[in-house]
Amino acid sequence: MKQHRSVKIPRRLTSFIVLPLLACLVCACTAIDRSEPGVYWGDNKLEFDISGAIRDQKLIRDENVSVTAFNGTVLLTGQAQDQLDIDVIFDIAKGHKDAQRVFNRLEISEVLNPINREKDSLITARVKTQIALVAPLISTRIKVITEQANVYLMGLVTSEEADVAVEAAGSVSGVVRIIKVFEYI
């Protein structure tokens, strides 16, 4: 039996190949997206900052909060123990200097169990797939968030693109309601 030797690729060569490919991927994604590249990074920082501030807040307990940002618009979804927690979370998000608009869809309830979270993830994947099948370019411009089978659609779209995305999302089994958080162009 012949033994195969593994080929070691020098780290510099890996960086020489991987970094340009990564740069091409980022350029391709931002070319399709209508937002400027800086907006994408700003939204990620906005999500990170608000999530961290919520996590660090001593008044809030046992919450399950998702922070999603798109083009400066912040969507808060999840569960909190009481209205005081929801108010504190909303104030944190609203107080961030880069948050242009904040949509508060937090609910007072117990934190979802892992099975319900998994169902939401599956619905999100199915909605993204359905939108990609119907309109591939539109799918790259829309964020899909699912919370308790409620599907939130965010993006910078035309009204026609929004209609296509909503119709595609509505065709997915398990979707209870579709909430549009679009910014129209």
C-alpha positions in Angstrom: 0.0 0.0 0.0 1.4 3.3 -1.1 1.4 6.1 1.5 0.5 9.6 0.4 2.5 12.5 1.7 0.7 15.6 2.6 1.8 18.7 0.8 2.6 21.7 3.1 1.8 25.0 1.6 3.8 27.9 3.0 1.8 30.4 5.0 2.9 33.2 2.8 1.6 31.4 -0.3 -1.7 30.8 1.5 -2.0 34.5 2.3 -1.0 35.4 -1.2 -3.9 33.3 -2.5 -6.6 33.7 0.2 -6.4 37.5 0.7 -7.0 38.4 -3.0 -9.8 35.9 -3.3 -11.4 37.4 -0.1 -11.0 40.9 -1.5 -12.7 39.8 -4.8 -15.6 38.3 -2.8 -16.2 41.4 -0.8 -16.0 43.6 -4.0 -18.5 41.3 -5.8 -20.9 41.4 -2.8 -20.8 45.1 -2.5 -21.2 45.6 -6.2 -24.5 43.9 -6.1 -25.6 45.6 -2.9 -27.0 49.2 -3.2 -25.3 50.3 0.0 -21.8 51.6 0.0 -19.1 49.3 1.4 -18.7 51.5 4.5 -22.4 51.2 5.3 -22.0 47.4 5.5 -19.2 47.7 8.0 -21.0 50.4 9.9 -24.1 48.2 10.3 -22.0 45.4 11.7 -20.4 47.7 14.2 -23.8 49.1 15.1 -25.1 45.6 15.8 -22.0 44.8 17.8 -22.1 48.0 19.9 -25.8 47.8 20.8 -25.6 44.1 21.6 -22.6 44.7 23.8 -24.3 47.6 25.6 -27.4 45.5 26.2 -25.3 42.6 27.5 -23.4 44.9 29.9 -26.6 46.5 31.3 -27.1 45.4 34.9 -30.8 46.2 35.0 -31.7 43.6 32.3 -32.0 40.0 33.1 -32.7 36.8 31.2 -33.3 38.4 27.9 -33.0 37.0 24.4 -32.5 40.0 22.2 -31.4 40.1 18.5 -30.1 43.3 17.1 -30.1 43.6 13.3 -29.0 46.7 11.4 -29.4 47.7 7.8 -28.3 51.0 6.4 -28.6 52.6 9.9 -32.0 51.1 10.6 -32.0 48.9 13.8 -34.5 46.1 14.4 -34.8 44.7 17.9 -36.4 41.2 18.1 -36.7 38.7 20.9 -38.0 38.3 24.4 -37.6 40.2 27.7 -38.9 39.6 31.2 -40.9 42.8 31.6 -41.7 46.2 30.1 -38.9 47.9 32.0 -36.3 45.6 30.3 -37.9 46.4 26.9 -37.7 50.2 27.6 -34.1 50.0 28.7 -33.1 48.0 25.6 -35.0 50.4 23.3 -33.3 53.4 25.0 -29.9 51.8 24.5 -30.5 51.2 20.8 -32.2 54.6 20.3 -29.3 56.3 22.0 -26.6 55.0 19.7 -25.2 57.8 17.6 -25.4 55.7 14.4 -28.9 54.4 14.8 -31.1 56.4 12.4 -34.4 54.5 13.1 -35.2 51.8 15.7 -38.0 49.3 15.3 -38.8 47.7 18.6 -40.4 44.2 18.2 -39.5 42.9 21.6 -42.1 40.9 23.4 -42.7 40.2 27.1 -42.3 36.4 27.5 -40.0 33.6 28.5 -36.9 33.1 26.4 -37.7 30.7 23.5 -36.5 27.1 23.8 -33.9 25.7 21.4 -36.5 23.9 19.4 -38.4 27.1 18.6 -35.2 28.9 17.7 -34.3 26.0 15.4 -37.7 26.3 13.7 -37.1 30.0 13.2 -33.7 29.3 11.7 -35.2 26.8 9.3 -37.9 29.3 8.3 -35.3 32.0 7.6 -33.3 29.6 5.4 -36.4 28.6 3.5 -37.4 32.3 3.0 -33.9 33.2 1.8 -33.9 30.3 -0.6 -37.3 31.1 -2.0 -36.4 34.7 -2.6 -33.1 33.6 -4.2 -35.0 31.2 -6.5 -37.6 33.8 -7.5 -35.2 36.8 -7.8 -31.5 36.1 -7.3 -30.4 39.8 -7.4 -33.1 40.8 -4.9 -32.0 38.1 -2.4 -28.6 39.8 -2.0 -30.2 43.1 -1.0 -32.5 41.7 1.7 -31.9 40.6 5.3 -34.3 38.0 6.6 -34.9 37.7 10.4 -37.4 35.3 11.9 -38.7 35.4 15.4 -41.6 33.1 16.6 -42.4 32.4 12.9 -42.8 36.2 12.2 -40.5 37.0 9.2 -38.9 40.5 9.1 -37.6 41.7 5.8 -35.1 44.5 5.7 -33.3 46.1 2.8 -32.9 49.0 0.4 -35.4 48.1 -2.4 -37.9 49.4 -4.9 -41.6 48.8 -4.2 -41.6 46.2 -6.9 -38.7 44.3 -5.4 -40.4 44.5 -2.0 -43.6 43.0 -3.4 -41.6 40.1 -5.0 -39.8 39.4 -1.7 -43.0 39.5 0.3 -44.8 37.2 -2.1 -41.9 34.7 -2.0 -41.7 34.8 1.8 -45.5 34.3 2.0 -45.2 31.1 0.0 -43.0 29.4 2.6 -44.8 27.1 5.0 -44.6 28.0 8.7 -44.5 31.7 8.2 -47.1 33.3 10.5 -46.7 37.0 9.5 -44.4 39.1 7.3 -43.2 42.5 8.6 -41.6 44.9 6.1 -38.8 47.0 7.5 -37.7 48.2 4.0 -36.1 51.4 3.0 -37.6 52.3 -0.4 -35.6 53.9 -3.2 
